Amino acid sequence: MITYDYKYMIYPSIKENSPSQYDFFQINFSKESLTFRDLIFDDTSKIKKVGEFIRSKFKYYVIVGIGGSDLGSRVIAEAFKSKSNTEVLFIGANTDPMEISDFFENIDIKDCIFNVISKSGETVEVISNFLYIVSQIKDKLGEDKVKDHIIITTAEEGSTLLNLGRKFSLKIIEGKKDVGDRFSALSVIGLLTADVLGLDIDKFLEGAKDIDKKTENGEPKENDPLMFAELNFINYKKFGKNMSVVMPYSAKLHNFGFWYRQLWAESLGKKDKEGNNIGITPIASLGSTDQHSQIQLYNDGPNDKIITFIEVSQFDELVEIDTLTKEADYLYKKSFNDIIHIERKSTSISLMENSRANGTIYLDKINEENIGGLFYFFELSVSYLGFLLGVDTFNQPGVEKGKQYMYALLGKEEFKDLKYKLEKIDE
């Protein structure tokens, strides 16, 4: 179960520069237009067949992707202990040569199947890693083994990756063309990872459906993702709070902050309909670690942030402390479970007393339903927020120019005129 407590986000708990209950409003927003919403009603039988094949044949399932093509899977792989004999690994989110070299020095490639993932099929990081993986398989196992150790997931017909996949006779998993990668955690990309780990992928979708059922109402007090969006919107537009911190109090949700960071940044950092530059900067933190690196800034620095804690009410393990000395008697009969809950609560109260807006999303435990629901909560909330801000939540025009310059400098034929222009800049 997921609940959102926002009492420390509004007046009278936050006495300065804060929304009141009278600032909230109903919106006329149709979820029917959300392509990622269709994912939660999909049939999962094909995903389960591929997952079963991978589990039965390989020790390592290696995801080769970047951004939305791997962040959702990283969240899932970190949040759950594997229930299968197949380990999930990641490569391709960077082109750091040392990272790539180290990976292949420390892995037996015959134990691996690589899923090369790019919706567009043109992502340079992914394609360059793909070509290197092919060369490694050829060198170590033989060219005829390439098709046995690589699958690709893509959505665009005629793309470089798809053409390469066909050249090597690879198994091709068709991605969703109309769902952006940052909204794909509950697509075949994230769900295949979950299935390989032996998790119940239908429960992920059930958790998302549960959130979906609770968000039929346009009244924010009855719709937690909408309330979350409106609190971001009002704090941004009315009080100039243009930073949004997400701080899970669980190491198993550390990567969730990075998934959220991409979702918020790429969805909201845009020009609005009037041409104004809009954006709420996302910050990924981790409790209790970042109490000692960031809370000083959040409490005594500029009051330009809202902070969202994620608390897990019940952990799978109870780890108790034996207190044998009077110097630490305040820890007598305490557990690490007690301490992490107290740390979140004390931080939240200290921020509130300093008029620093903060709310808490509670998960009763980390399970498939709650992680699926958490993904969907934020996907839906950012959709509401983009609507309120007047931006196109689902495009990313600010990324495209940099990609074009990269292709030009790498020598891609259709960008040769641009390459000449760029080379002149540094003369």
C-alpha positions as a Markdown table, in Angstrom:
| # | Residue | x | y | z |
|---|---|---|---|---|
| 1 | Met | 0.0 | 0.0 | 0.0 |
| 2 | Ile | 1.2 | 3.5 | -0.9 |
| 3 | Thr | 0.1 | 6.7 | 1.0 |
| 4 | Tyr | 1.2 | 10.3 | 0.7 |
| 5 | Asp | 1.4 | 12.5 | 3.8 |
| 6 | Tyr | 1.7 | 16.2 | 2.9 |
| 7 | Lys | 0.8 | 17.9 | 6.2 |
| 8 | Tyr | 4.3 | 19.3 | 6.4 |
| 9 | Met | 3.9 | 20.8 | 2.9 |
| 10 | Ile | 1.1 | 23.3 | 3.7 |
| 11 | Tyr | 0.0 | 25.9 | 6.2 |
| 12 | Pro | -0.2 | 25.9 | 9.2 |
| 13 | Ser | 2.7 | 23.3 | 9.6 |
| 14 | Ile | 4.7 | 25.4 | 7.2 |
| 15 | Lys | 4.0 | 29.0 | 8.2 |
| 16 | Glu | 6.1 | 30.9 | 5.7 |
| 17 | Asn | 5.7 | 30.8 | 1.9 |
| 18 | Ser | 3.4 | 27.8 | 1.9 |
| 19 | Pro | 0.2 | 26.7 | 0.2 |
| 20 | Ser | -3.0 | 26.5 | 2.2 |
| 21 | Gln | -5.9 | 24.1 | 1.7 |
| 22 | Tyr | -7.6 | 26.9 | -0.3 |
| 23 | Asp | -4.9 | 26.9 | -3.0 |
| 24 | Phe | -5.8 | 23.4 | -4.4 |
| 25 | Phe | -8.1 | 23.1 | -7.4 |
| 26 | Gln | -9.8 | 20.5 | -9.6 |
| 27 | Ile | -8.4 | 19.9 | -13.1 |
| 28 | Asn | -10.0 | 18.4 | -16.2 |
| 29 | Phe | -7.4 | 15.9 | -17.3 |
| 30 | Ser | -7.9 | 12.7 | -19.2 |
| 31 | Lys | -5.7 | 9.8 | -18.4 |
| 32 | Glu | -6.9 | 8.1 | -21.6 |
| 33 | Ser | -4.4 | 10.1 | -23.6 |
| 34 | Leu | -1.4 | 8.7 | -21.6 |
| 35 | Thr | 0.3 | 6.0 | -23.6 |
| 36 | Phe | 2.2 | 4.6 | -20.7 |
| 37 | Arg | -1.1 | 3.9 | -19.0 |
| 38 | Asp | -1.9 | 1.3 | -21.6 |
| 39 | Leu | 1.2 | -0.7 | -20.4 |
| 40 | Ile | -0.5 | -1.6 | -17.1 |
| 41 | Phe | -3.3 | -3.5 | -18.9 |
| 42 | Asp | -0.9 | -5.4 | -21.3 |
| 43 | Asp | -0.7 | -9.2 | -21.5 |
| 44 | Thr | 2.5 | -10.4 | -20.0 |
| 45 | Ser | 2.7 | -13.9 | -21.4 |
| 46 | Lys | 5.3 | -13.2 | -24.1 |
| 47 | Ile | 7.5 | -11.5 | -21.5 |
| 48 | Lys | 7.3 | -14.5 | -19.3 |
| 49 | Lys | 8.4 | -16.9 | -22.1 |
| 50 | Val | 11.5 | -14.8 | -22.8 |
| 51 | Gly | 12.3 | -14.6 | -19.1 |
| 52 | Glu | 12.0 | -18.3 | -18.7 |
| 53 | Phe | 14.3 | -18.9 | -21.6 |
| 54 | Ile | 16.9 | -16.5 | -20.2 |
| 55 | Arg | 16.7 | -18.1 | -16.7 |
| 56 | Ser | 17.1 | -21.6 | -18.1 |
| 57 | Lys | 20.2 | -20.8 | -20.2 |
| 58 | Phe | 22.3 | -18.0 | -18.7 |
| 59 | Lys | 24.0 | -17.0 | -15.5 |
| 60 | Tyr | 24.0 | -13.3 | -16.4 |
| 61 | Tyr | 21.4 | -11.2 | -18.1 |
| 62 | Val | 23.2 | -8.0 | -19.2 |
| 63 | Ile | 21.2 | -4.9 | -19.9 |
| 64 | Val | 22.8 | -2.6 | -22.5 |
| 65 | Gly | 21.0 | 0.7 | -22.3 |
| 66 | Ile | 21.1 | 4.2 | -21.1 |
| 67 | Gly | 18.6 | 6.5 | -19.4 |
| 68 | Gly | 15.1 | 5.2 | -19.5 |
| 69 | Ser | 16.3 | 2.0 | -21.1 |
| 70 | Asp | 18.1 | 0.9 | -18.0 |
| 71 | Leu | 17.2 | 3.1 | -15.0 |
| 72 | Gly | 13.8 | 1.3 | -14.3 |
| 73 | Ser | 15.6 | -2.0 | -14.4 |
| 74 | Arg | 18.3 | -0.8 | -12.1 |
| 75 | Val | 15.6 | 0.1 | -9.6 |
| 76 | Ile | 14.0 | -3.3 | -9.8 |
| 77 | Ala | 17.3 | -5.2 | -9.6 |
| 78 | Glu | 18.4 | -3.2 | -6.5 |
| 79 | Ala | 15.1 | -3.4 | -4.7 |
| 80 | Phe | 14.7 | -7.2 | -4.8 |
| 81 | Lys | 16.7 | -10.2 | -4.0 |
| 82 | Ser | 16.8 | -12.5 | -7.0 |
| 83 | Lys | 14.6 | -15.6 | -6.8 |
| 84 | Ser | 16.4 | -17.2 | -9.7 |
| 85 | Asn | 19.9 | -18.3 | -10.5 |
| 86 | Thr | 20.4 | -15.5 | -13.1 |
| 87 | Glu | 22.1 | -12.3 | -12.1 |
| 88 | Val | 21.2 | -9.0 | -13.7 |
| 89 | Leu | 24.1 | -6.8 | -14.8 |
| 90 | Phe | 24.3 | -3.4 | -16.6 |
| 91 | Ile | 26.6 | -1.9 | -19.2 |
| 92 | Gly | 26.1 | 0.7 | -21.9 |
| 93 | Ala | 25.0 | 3.7 | -19.7 |
| 94 | Asn | 28.4 | 5.2 | -20.3 |
| 95 | Thr | 31.2 | 5.1 | -22.9 |
| 96 | Asp | 34.0 | 5.2 | -20.4 |
| 97 | Pro | 36.6 | 2.9 | -21.9 |
| 98 | Met | 37.8 | 1.7 | -18.5 |
| 99 | Glu | 34.3 | 0.7 | -17.4 |
| 100 | Ile | 33.8 | -1.3 | -20.6 |
| 101 | Ser | 37.3 | -2.9 | -20.4 |
| 102 | Asp | 36.9 | -3.9 | -16.8 |
| 103 | Phe | 33.5 | -5.4 | -17.4 |
| 104 | Phe | 34.8 | -7.8 | -20.1 |
| 105 | Glu | 37.9 | -8.7 | -18.1 |
| 106 | Asn | 35.8 | -9.9 | -15.2 |
| 107 | Ile | 33.1 | -11.8 | -16.9 |
| 108 | Asp | 32.9 | -15.1 | -18.8 |
| 109 | Ile | 31.0 | -14.1 | -21.9 |
| 110 | Lys | 29.6 | -17.6 | -22.6 |
| 111 | Asp | 27.5 | -17.2 | -19.4 |
| 112 | Cys | 25.9 | -14.0 | -20.7 |
| 113 | Ile | 23.0 | -12.9 | -22.8 |
| 114 | Phe | 22.9 | -9.2 | -23.7 |
| 115 | Asn | 19.7 | -7.3 | -24.2 |
| 116 | Val | 20.6 | -4.2 | -26.3 |
| 117 | Ile | 17.9 | -1.6 | -25.7 |
| 118 | Ser | 17.2 | 1.6 | -27.6 |
| 119 | Lys | 13.7 | 2.8 | -28.5 |
| 120 | Ser | 15.1 | 5.0 | -31.4 |
| 121 | Gly | 17.7 | 2.4 | -32.4 |
| 122 | Glu | 20.1 | 5.3 | -32.9 |
| 123 | Thr | 21.6 | 5.9 | -29.4 |
| 124 | Val | 25.3 | 6.2 | -29.8 |
| 125 | Glu | 26.2 | 4.8 | -26.4 |
| 126 | Val | 24.1 | 1.7 | -27.0 |
| 127 | Ile | 25.2 | 1.1 | -30.6 |
| 128 | Ser | 28.9 | 1.5 | -29.8 |
| 129 | Asn | 28.5 | -1.0 | -26.9 |
| 130 | Phe | 26.6 | -3.4 | -29.2 |
| 131 | Leu | 29.4 | -3.4 | -31.8 |
| 132 | Tyr | 32.0 | -4.0 | -29.1 |
| 133 | Ile | 30.0 | -6.9 | -27.6 |
| 134 | Val | 29.7 | -8.4 | -31.0 |
| 135 | Ser | 33.5 | -8.3 | -31.4 |
| 136 | Gln | 34.0 | -9.8 | -28.0 |
| 137 | Ile | 31.7 | -12.7 | -28.8 |
| 138 | Lys | 33.3 | -13.3 | -32.2 |
| 139 | Asp | 36.8 | -13.3 | -30.6 |
| 140 | Lys | 36.0 | -15.5 | -27.7 |
| 141 | Leu | 33.2 | -17.8 | -28.9 |
| 142 | Gly | 33.1 | -17.5 | -32.7 |
| 143 | Glu | 30.9 | -15.5 | -35.1 |
| 144 | Asp | 28.2 | -18.2 | -35.2 |
| 145 | Lys | 27.6 | -17.6 | -31.5 |
| 146 | Val | 26.6 | -13.9 | -31.8 |
| 147 | Lys | 22.9 | -14.8 | -32.3 |
| 148 | Asp | 22.9 | -17.0 | -29.2 |
| 149 | His | 24.1 | -14.3 | -26.9 |
| 150 | Ile | 22.4 | -11.0 | -28.0 |
| 151 | Ile | 18.8 | -9.9 | -28.2 |
| 152 | Ile | 17.7 | -6.4 | -29.0 |
| 153 | Thr | 14.7 | -4.3 | -27.9 |
| 154 | Thr | 13.8 | -1.4 | -30.2 |
| 155 | Ala | 10.8 | 0.3 | -31.7 |
| 156 | Glu | 11.8 | 2.1 | -34.8 |
| 157 | Glu | 11.7 | 0.4 | -38.2 |
| 158 | Gly | 14.7 | 1.1 | -40.3 |
| 159 | Ser | 16.9 | 2.2 | -37.4 |
| 160 | Thr | 20.6 | 1.4 | -37.2 |
| 161 | Leu | 20.1 | -1.0 | -34.3 |
| 162 | Leu | 17.3 | -2.9 | -35.9 |
| 163 | Asn | 19.2 | -3.3 | -39.2 |
| 164 | Leu | 22.2 | -4.6 | -37.2 |
| 165 | Gly | 20.0 | -7.0 | -35.4 |
| 166 | Arg | 18.7 | -8.4 | -38.6 |
| 167 | Lys | 22.2 | -8.6 | -40.1 |
| 168 | Phe | 23.2 | -10.9 | -37.2 |
| 169 | Ser | 19.9 | -12.8 | -37.2 |
| 170 | Leu | 19.2 | -11.7 | -33.6 |
| 171 | Lys | 15.9 | -12.2 | -31.7 |
| 172 | Ile | 14.1 | -8.8 | -31.7 |
| 173 | Ile | 11.8 | -7.7 | -29.0 |
| 174 | Glu | 9.4 | -5.0 | -30.2 |
| 175 | Gly | 9.3 | -2.0 | -27.9 |
| 176 | Lys | 6.4 | 0.5 | -27.6 |
| 177 | Lys | 6.9 | 3.2 | -30.2 |
| 178 | Asp | 4.5 | 5.6 | -28.6 |
| 179 | Val | 5.9 | 5.3 | -25.0 |
| 180 | Gly | 9.0 | 7.3 | -24.1 |
| 181 | Asp | 11.9 | 5.4 | -22.5 |
| 182 | Arg | 11.6 | 7.3 | -19.3 |
| 183 | Phe | 8.0 | 6.0 | -19.0 |
| 184 | Ser | 9.0 | 2.4 | -19.8 |
| 185 | Ala | 9.7 | 0.9 | -16.4 |
| 186 | Leu | 6.5 | -1.1 | -16.6 |
| 187 | Ser | 7.0 | -2.1 | -20.2 |
| 188 | Val | 8.8 | -5.1 | -21.5 |
| 189 | Ile | 12.1 | -3.4 | -20.6 |
| 190 | Gly | 11.5 | -3.3 | -16.8 |
| 191 | Leu | 9.2 | -6.3 | -16.6 |
| 192 | Leu | 11.6 | -8.6 | -18.4 |
| 193 | Thr | 14.2 | -7.7 | -15.8 |
| 194 | Ala | 11.8 | -8.5 | -13.1 |
| 195 | Asp | 10.8 | -11.8 | -14.6 |
| 196 | Val | 14.5 | -12.9 | -15.1 |
| 197 | Leu | 14.9 | -12.2 | -11.3 |
| 198 | Gly | 12.0 | -14.6 | -10.7 |
| 199 | Leu | 9.5 | -11.9 | -9.6 |
| 200 | Asp | 5.8 | -11.9 | -10.2 |
| 201 | Ile | 5.5 | -9.3 | -13.0 |
| 202 | Asp | 1.7 | -9.2 | -12.9 |
| 203 | Lys | 1.9 | -7.9 | -9.3 |
| 204 | Phe | 3.9 | -4.9 | -10.6 |
| 205 | Leu | 1.0 | -4.1 | -12.9 |
| 206 | Glu | -1.6 | -4.7 | -10.2 |
| 207 | Gly | 0.2 | -2.2 | -8.0 |
| 208 | Ala | 0.0 | 0.4 | -10.8 |
| 209 | Lys | -3.7 | -0.5 | -11.5 |
| 210 | Asp | -4.4 | 0.1 | -7.8 |
| 211 | Ile | -3.0 | 3.6 | -8.1 |
| 212 | Asp | -4.9 | 4.2 | -11.3 |
| 213 | Lys | -8.2 | 3.3 | -9.7 |
| 214 | Lys | -7.6 | 5.8 | -6.9 |
| 215 | Thr | -6.9 | 8.6 | -9.3 |
| 216 | Glu | -10.3 | 8.8 | -11.1 |
| 217 | Asn | -11.2 | 11.9 | -9.2 |
| 218 | Gly | -10.0 | 15.4 | -10.3 |
| 219 | Glu | -10.2 | 16.6 | -6.7 |
| 220 | Pro | -6.6 | 16.6 | -5.4 |
| 221 | Lys | -7.5 | 15.6 | -1.8 |
| 222 | Glu | -8.8 | 12.3 | -3.2 |
| 223 | Asn | -6.0 | 11.8 | -5.7 |
| 224 | Asp | -2.4 | 11.6 | -4.2 |
| 225 | Pro | -0.5 | 11.9 | -7.5 |
| 226 | Leu | -2.5 | 15.0 | -8.4 |
| 227 | Met | -1.9 | 16.4 | -4.9 |
| 228 | Phe | 1.8 | 15.8 | -5.3 |
| 229 | Ala | 1.7 | 17.6 | -8.7 |
| 230 | Glu | -0.3 | 20.5 | -7.4 |
| 231 | Leu | 2.1 | 21.0 | -4.4 |
| 232 | Asn | 5.0 | 21.1 | -6.8 |
| 233 | Phe | 3.1 | 23.5 | -9.1 |
| 234 | Ile | 2.0 | 25.9 | -6.4 |
| 235 | Asn | 5.4 | 26.0 | -4.7 |
| 236 | Tyr | 7.1 | 26.6 | -8.0 |
| 237 | Lys | 4.7 | 29.2 | -9.5 |
| 238 | Lys | 3.7 | 31.1 | -6.3 |
| 239 | Phe | 6.7 | 30.7 | -4.0 |
| 240 | Gly | 9.6 | 30.2 | -6.4 |
| 241 | Lys | 10.6 | 26.8 | -5.1 |
| 242 | Asn | 12.2 | 25.4 | -8.3 |
| 243 | Met | 14.0 | 22.3 | -6.8 |
| 244 | Ser | 12.4 | 19.0 | -5.9 |
| 245 | Val | 14.3 | 16.5 | -3.7 |
| 246 | Val | 13.4 | 12.9 | -3.5 |
| 247 | Met | 15.0 | 11.1 | -0.6 |
| 248 | Pro | 14.2 | 7.4 | 0.1 |
| 249 | Tyr | 15.1 | 6.1 | 3.5 |
| 250 | Ser | 16.1 | 2.7 | 2.1 |
| 251 | Ala | 19.3 | 1.7 | 0.3 |
| 252 | Lys | 17.1 | -0.6 | -1.8 |
| 253 | Leu | 15.5 | 2.5 | -3.3 |
| 254 | His | 18.7 | 4.4 | -3.9 |
| 255 | Asn | 18.4 | 4.0 | -7.7 |
| 256 | Phe | 14.8 | 5.2 | -7.6 |
| 257 | Gly | 16.1 | 8.7 | -7.0 |
| 258 | Phe | 18.1 | 8.6 | -10.3 |
| 259 | Trp | 15.1 | 7.2 | -12.2 |
| 260 | Tyr | 12.9 | 10.0 | -10.8 |
| 261 | Arg | 15.6 | 12.5 | -11.7 |
| 262 | Gln | 15.5 | 11.7 | -15.4 |
| 263 | Leu | 11.7 | 11.5 | -15.4 |
| 264 | Trp | 11.4 | 15.0 | -13.8 |
| 265 | Ala | 14.2 | 16.7 | -15.8 |
| 266 | Glu | 13.3 | 15.4 | -19.3 |
| 267 | Ser | 9.6 | 15.8 | -18.8 |
| 268 | Leu | 9.4 | 19.3 | -17.2 |
| 269 | Gly | 12.5 | 21.2 | -18.4 |
| 270 | Lys | 10.9 | 22.9 | -21.4 |
| 271 | Lys | 9.5 | 26.0 | -23.0 |
| 272 | Asp | 5.9 | 26.5 | -22.2 |
| 273 | Lys | 3.2 | 27.5 | -24.7 |
| 274 | Glu | 4.2 | 31.2 | -24.4 |
| 275 | Gly | 7.9 | 30.4 | -24.9 |
| 276 | Asn | 9.0 | 30.8 | -21.3 |
| 277 | Asn | 11.7 | 28.5 | -19.9 |
| 278 | Ile | 10.0 | 26.2 | -17.4 |
| 279 | Gly | 11.6 | 23.7 | -15.1 |
| 280 | Ile | 11.8 | 22.1 | -11.6 |
| 281 | Thr | 15.3 | 20.8 | -11.0 |
| 282 | Pro | 15.2 | 17.2 | -9.5 |
| 283 | Ile | 17.7 | 16.2 | -6.8 |
| 284 | Ala | 18.3 | 12.6 | -5.9 |
| 285 | Ser | 19.2 | 12.0 | -2.2 |
| 286 | Leu | 19.4 | 9.0 | 0.1 |
| 287 | Gly | 18.4 | 8.8 | 3.8 |
| 288 | Ser | 20.0 | 8.6 | 6.2 |
| 289 | Thr | 23.3 | 9.1 | 4.3 |
| 290 | Asp | 22.5 | 12.5 | 3.0 |
| 291 | Gln | 21.4 | 13.9 | 6.3 |
| 292 | His | 25.2 | 14.3 | 6.7 |
| 293 | Ser | 25.8 | 15.9 | 3.3 |
| 294 | Gln | 22.7 | 17.8 | 2.2 |
| 295 | Ile | 20.3 | 18.6 | 5.0 |
| 296 | Gln | 22.4 | 21.5 | 6.3 |
| 297 | Leu | 21.8 | 23.1 | 2.9 |
| 298 | Tyr | 18.1 | 22.2 | 2.8 |
| 299 | Asn | 17.6 | 23.6 | 6.4 |
| 300 | Asp | 19.7 | 26.8 | 6.3 |
| 301 | Gly | 20.3 | 27.5 | 2.7 |
| 302 | Pro | 17.9 | 29.1 | 0.3 |
| 303 | Asn | 14.2 | 28.1 | 0.8 |
| 304 | Asp | 13.9 | 27.1 | -2.8 |
| 305 | Lys | 13.2 | 23.3 | -2.5 |
| 306 | Ile | 10.5 | 20.9 | -1.6 |
| 307 | Ile | 11.6 | 17.6 | -0.2 |
| 308 | Thr | 9.8 | 14.3 | -0.5 |
| 309 | Phe | 10.9 | 11.4 | 1.7 |
| 310 | Ile | 10.0 | 7.8 | 0.9 |
| 311 | Glu | 9.7 | 5.6 | 4.0 |
| 312 | Val | 9.4 | 1.8 | 4.1 |
| 313 | Ser | 7.3 | 1.0 | 7.1 |
| 314 | Gln | 8.3 | -2.6 | 7.4 |
| 315 | Phe | 11.7 | -4.0 | 6.3 |
| 316 | Asp | 12.2 | -7.7 | 5.5 |
| 317 | Glu | 14.8 | -8.1 | 8.2 |
| 318 | Leu | 14.8 | -7.0 | 11.9 |
| 319 | Val | 18.4 | -6.1 | 12.9 |
| 320 | Glu | 18.7 | -5.5 | 16.6 |
| 321 | Ile | 21.6 | -3.9 | 18.5 |
| 322 | Asp | 23.2 | -5.3 | 21.7 |
| 323 | Thr | 24.0 | -2.4 | 23.9 |
| 324 | Leu | 26.7 | -3.4 | 26.5 |
| 325 | Thr | 27.9 | 0.0 | 27.7 |
| 326 | Lys | 26.3 | 2.9 | 29.5 |
| 327 | Glu | 27.8 | 5.4 | 27.1 |
| 328 | Ala | 25.3 | 4.2 | 24.5 |
| 329 | Asp | 22.4 | 3.2 | 26.7 |
| 330 | Tyr | 20.0 | 5.2 | 24.6 |
| 331 | Leu | 20.3 | 2.5 | 22.0 |
| 332 | Tyr | 19.2 | -0.2 | 24.5 |
| 333 | Lys | 16.8 | -2.6 | 22.8 |
| 334 | Lys | 16.7 | -0.5 | 19.7 |
| 335 | Ser | 17.1 | -1.9 | 16.2 |
| 336 | Phe | 18.4 | -0.4 | 13.0 |
| 337 | Asn | 14.8 | -0.5 | 11.9 |
| 338 | Asp | 13.9 | 1.8 | 14.8 |
| 339 | Ile | 16.8 | 4.1 | 14.0 |
| 340 | Ile | 16.1 | 4.7 | 10.3 |
| 341 | His | 12.5 | 5.5 | 11.0 |
| 342 | Ile | 13.5 | 7.9 | 13.8 |
| 343 | Glu | 16.1 | 9.5 | 11.5 |
| 344 | Arg | 13.5 | 10.2 | 8.8 |
| 345 | Lys | 11.0 | 11.6 | 11.3 |
| 346 | Ser | 13.4 | 13.8 | 13.1 |
| 347 | Thr | 14.7 | 15.2 | 9.8 |
| 348 | Ser | 11.2 | 15.9 | 8.6 |
| 349 | Ile | 10.2 | 17.7 | 11.8 |
| 350 | Ser | 13.4 | 19.8 | 11.8 |
| 351 | Leu | 12.7 | 20.9 | 8.3 |
| 352 | Met | 9.1 | 21.7 | 9.1 |
| 353 | Glu | 10.0 | 23.8 | 12.1 |
| 354 | Asn | 12.3 | 25.8 | 9.8 |
| 355 | Ser | 9.4 | 26.3 | 7.3 |
| 356 | Arg | 11.0 | 23.9 | 4.8 |
| 357 | Ala | 8.2 | 22.1 | 2.9 |
| 358 | Asn | 8.5 | 18.3 | 3.0 |
| 359 | Gly | 6.2 | 15.4 | 2.5 |
| 360 | Thr | 6.5 | 11.6 | 2.9 |
| 361 | Ile | 5.4 | 8.8 | 0.7 |
| 362 | Tyr | 4.9 | 5.6 | 2.8 |
| 363 | Leu | 5.3 | 2.1 | 1.4 |
| 364 | Asp | 4.1 | -0.5 | 3.9 |
| 365 | Lys | 6.9 | -2.8 | 2.5 |
| 366 | Ile | 9.1 | -3.3 | -0.6 |
| 367 | Asn | 7.2 | -5.7 | -2.8 |
| 368 | Glu | 6.2 | -6.0 | -6.5 |
| 369 | Glu | 2.9 | -4.2 | -6.0 |
| 370 | Asn | 4.4 | -1.2 | -4.2 |
| 371 | Ile | 7.3 | -0.7 | -6.6 |
| 372 | Gly | 4.9 | -1.0 | -9.6 |
| 373 | Gly | 2.6 | 1.5 | -7.8 |
| 374 | Leu | 5.5 | 3.8 | -7.0 |
| 375 | Phe | 6.6 | 4.0 | -10.7 |
| 376 | Tyr | 3.1 | 4.7 | -11.8 |
| 377 | Phe | 2.5 | 7.3 | -9.0 |
| 378 | Phe | 5.4 | 9.4 | -10.3 |
| 379 | Glu | 4.6 | 8.9 | -14.0 |
| 380 | Leu | 1.1 | 10.0 | -13.4 |
| 381 | Ser | 2.1 | 12.9 | -11.2 |
| 382 | Val | 4.6 | 14.3 | -13.7 |
| 383 | Ser | 1.9 | 14.1 | -16.4 |
| 384 | Tyr | -0.4 | 16.2 | -14.2 |
| 385 | Leu | 2.4 | 18.6 | -13.5 |
| 386 | Gly | 3.4 | 19.0 | -17.1 |
| 387 | Phe | -0.3 | 19.8 | -17.9 |
| 388 | Leu | -0.4 | 22.4 | -15.2 |
| 389 | Leu | 2.9 | 24.0 | -16.3 |
| 390 | Gly | 1.7 | 24.1 | -19.9 |
| 391 | Val | 4.6 | 22.0 | -21.4 |
| 392 | Asp | 4.7 | 18.9 | -23.6 |
| 393 | Thr | 5.6 | 16.4 | -20.9 |
| 394 | Phe | 6.5 | 13.7 | -23.4 |
| 395 | Asn | 9.0 | 15.3 | -25.8 |
| 396 | Gln | 12.7 | 16.2 | -25.2 |
| 397 | Pro | 13.8 | 18.8 | -27.8 |
| 398 | Gly | 16.6 | 20.1 | -25.6 |
| 399 | Val | 18.4 | 16.8 | -26.1 |
| 400 | Glu | 18.2 | 16.7 | -29.8 |
| 401 | Lys | 20.7 | 19.4 | -30.8 |
| 402 | Gly | 23.4 | 17.9 | -28.7 |
| 403 | Lys | 22.8 | 14.6 | -30.4 |
| 404 | Gln | 23.0 | 16.2 | -33.8 |
| 405 | Tyr | 26.4 | 17.8 | -32.9 |
| 406 | Met | 27.7 | 14.5 | -31.7 |
| 407 | Tyr | 26.7 | 12.7 | -34.9 |
| 408 | Ala | 28.3 | 15.5 | -36.9 |
| 409 | Leu | 31.6 | 15.3 | -35.0 |
| 410 | Leu | 31.6 | 11.5 | -35.2 |
| 411 | Gly | 31.3 | 11.8 | -39.0 |
| 412 | Lys | 27.8 | 10.6 | -39.7 |
| 413 | Glu | 27.2 | 11.3 | -43.4 |
| 414 | Glu | 23.9 | 13.2 | -43.1 |
| 415 | Phe | 25.5 | 15.7 | -40.7 |
| 416 | Lys | 28.6 | 16.4 | -42.7 |
| 417 | Asp | 27.7 | 20.1 | -43.3 |
| 418 | Leu | 27.1 | 20.6 | -39.6 |
| 419 | Lys | 30.5 | 19.0 | -38.9 |
| 420 | Tyr | 32.2 | 21.6 | -41.0 |
| 421 | Lys | 30.5 | 24.4 | -39.1 |
| 422 | Leu | 31.4 | 22.9 | -35.7 |
| 423 | Glu | 35.0 | 22.4 | -36.6 |
| 424 | Lys | 35.2 | 26.1 | -37.5 |
| 425 | Ile | 34.0 | 27.2 | -34.1 |
| 426 | Asp | 37.3 | 26.1 | -32.4 |
| 427 | Glu | 39.6 | 27.5 | -35.0 |
